[in-house]
Amino acid sequence: GAQLRTAIRVFQALNDLISEGICMFVAQTARFVLDKLYWLSPYRWFDEWARRSEEIPGRSAQDREKIRRRRYLFSELYIVGWGVIAILLLLFGQCIPALAAYVALLRVVGILNKELGVALFGICKITEGRKVSSSGRVVVLALINYFVAALLFAFAYTKIGTYSITSNSVAALSLQRAVMQSFSIQFSLQPAYQPAEPALWTLVYGQVVFCFLFGTIILSLFVSLLQLTSTLEDRASDKSGS
């Protein structure tokens, strides 16, 4: 009996060690992939240059603060700029080649990649090395990214494939229908128009997966923001009470 209990404990210890090792391997692999994919973004190259400029020895604290503010400003302009680009793509889509739709989808992948890196590992952001500490700014920028992604998906729907408009009609989506299709999936996870080609379900399901993951991230940001607000209020209350 004693030998059996010892063997069971050894087996459990080995099982826990293997499980922990697998989890660490998966986490480190995911972190590596997210970080390397982030290099596909033009923003990453500019921000890396600005970061290295900020860390040059001999710079005063005031100069470092100015560079940090510029980095924050550029990140906001980059996100809003993609929103403007998405609107222009939709408005002038007839003059734009279909290849641009894949560039738009690449930007969607970049949005999800960055938010996953921030939420899971505290990377892909200006102040790295810490888990996400949500603020109103972070939540607002995430919501803007979610809206921009919907517009980019809408542009992709105008360029890629045909859809069932009615039970007897199949055609490419017009601007209005593409926007309806994208926002229907974005907020209900259901397409307004069924793809006429089986391969097009990949695009639809891709948007569903994006919405599910990004929605989870936004919820976590809201929870983090509420916890941060509650903590600050408690500290202020303690100070006033003392």
N, C-alpha and C positions, 0 to 999 in steps of 0.2 A: 504494500500500500504506500509506503513512504517513497519508494522508488518511482511508482506510478505518478504520485503527486509532483515529485521533482521533475519528471519527464514532461508533465503537462505544463508546469511553470516555464521550463526551458522552451517548449514549443510556443507558448504564448508570448514569451519575450522575443523570440525570433520572428514571430508573426508581426508583432508590433514594430520591430525594427525594420522589417521588410516594407511594411505598409508606410511607415514614416519616410523611408528612403524613396519609395515610389512617389509619394506626395511631393517630396522635395524636388525630385527630378522633374516631375510634371510642372511644378511651379517655376523652377528655374528655366525650363525650356520655354514655357509661355512668356516669361519675362524677356528672354533673349529674342524670341520671335517678334514680340510687340515693339521692342526697342529697335530692332533692325528694320522693321517695316516703317517705323517712324521716319527713317532716313529718306523714304520716298517722297516725303513732303518738302516742298521748297521752303516752307516756314522753318523747318528744322535746321536747314543750312544757315539761314539768316540768324536764327536765335543762337545757334552754336557759335557763330562768329561774334555776336554781341556778348555772349556769356564769357568767352575767352578774353574779349576786350575788357569786360568788367573785372576779371580776375588778374589783370596785369599788375605785378607788384609795384608799389609806389603810388597807386591811385588813392586819392583822398576818399573819405567816406561819402562826401558830398557828390563827387564824380560817380562813384559806384551807384549811389541812389538815383542819379539822373539816368544812367544807363539802364538800371532796373525798371524805371518808369517807362522808358522808351520801349523796352521789351514787352511790358504789359500793354502799352498802347498799340504796338505793332500786332500783337496777338489778337487784340480786339478788332483792329482794322482788317486783319486777314480774314477773320470769321465773317465780318459784315461784308467785306469785299466779295467773298464767295456767294453771299446772298444776292448781291447785285449781279454777279455773273450768272447765277441761276435764273434770275428774272430775265436777263437779256437773252439767254439761251432759249427760254420759252417764247419770248416775244418775236425773236428773229430766227426761230428754229427752221423755217423753210429754206433759209439761205445757208444753213450750217450743215456740213456733212455728217453722216450717221456715225462716223468714227468718234465724234465729239461725245456721243452718248457713253462710250466706254471710258472716256476721260472723266466724265461726270460720275460714273459709278466708282472709279478709282478714288475720287475725292470722298465719296460716301464711305468707302473702306477706310480711308485715312481718318475720317471723323470718328468712326467706331473704334479704330485702333488706338487713337489718342485717349479717348474717354476710358477705355478699358485699362490702358496703361496707368492713367491717373488714379482710377478707382481701386484697382487691384494691387498695384505695386508702388504708387507714388512716383512714377516716372512719366516721361513725355510731357513734362510741364516745366515752368520756369524755375520753381524751387523744388528740386528733386530730393529724393532720399527720405521723404516722409509720406505717410498715408494721407489721403485726401483730407484736408481741413476745409470743409465747405464754407463758402461765403455767398452773399447775395450775388456778387459778380459772377462766381463760378456757375451758379444755378441759371442765371440769366443767359450766359454764354452757351451753356449746354442746351437750353431751350431754343436759342437761335439756331444752333447747329441742327437740332431736330427738325426745325422748320425748313432750313436750307436743304437738308437731306430729302425732305418730301418734294421740294421743287426739282431737285436733281433727278430723283426717280421719275417725276412727271415728264421731264425732258426725255429721259431714256424711253419711256413708254411711247412717246411720239415717234421715235426713231427705230425701235426694235419690234418687229413682228406685227401680227394682226390679232384682233380680238373679236369676240362675238358681241356685236352691238345689239342685235335682236336675235330671236330664235332662227331667223332665216337670213341674217345679214352678218357678214364678216368683213372687217376692214381695219386699216390702221387707225389709231386713236387720234382724234383732233386735239387741239390744245385744251379745250374745255373738258373733254372726256378724259384726257391724260391726267389733268389736275384732279379730277374727281376720282379717278382710279387710284392715284397715289395717296391722296388724303384719306380715302376710304380704308386703304390698307394701314396707313399710318395711325389711324385712330380706332379702327375696329378689327384690324387684322384680317379683313375680308375684302377681296377684290370686287370692284363694281362691275367689271367686265371680265368674263372668263377668257383666258388665252385660247386662241384657235389652234395653236401648235403646242404639242406636249413639251417641247424644249423650253417654251416661254414660262412654264411653271417654275423653272429655276430662278428667273428674275423675280417672280411674285413671291416665292418662298424665301428668296434672299432678302426681300424687303421685310417680310414677316419676322425673320430671324433678327434683322437689324432693329426693328421696332421693339421686339421682346427684350433684347439685350440692353438697348439704349434706355428703354422705359425703366428697367431695373436699376440702371445707373442713376437716372434722374431721381427715382424714389430714394435711393441711398443718399444722394446729395441733399434732398429735402430733410431726411431724417437727421443727417449730420448737421445741417444748418439749424434745425430745431434744437438739437442737443447743445450746440454751441451757444445759441441764444439763451437757452435755459441756464447754462452754466454761467454766462456773463451776468444774467439777471440775479442769480443766486449770490455771486460774488459782490455785486453792487448792493444787494440787500444786507449781506453780512457786514460790509463796510459802513453802511448807514446805521446799522444796529449797534455796531461797536462805537 
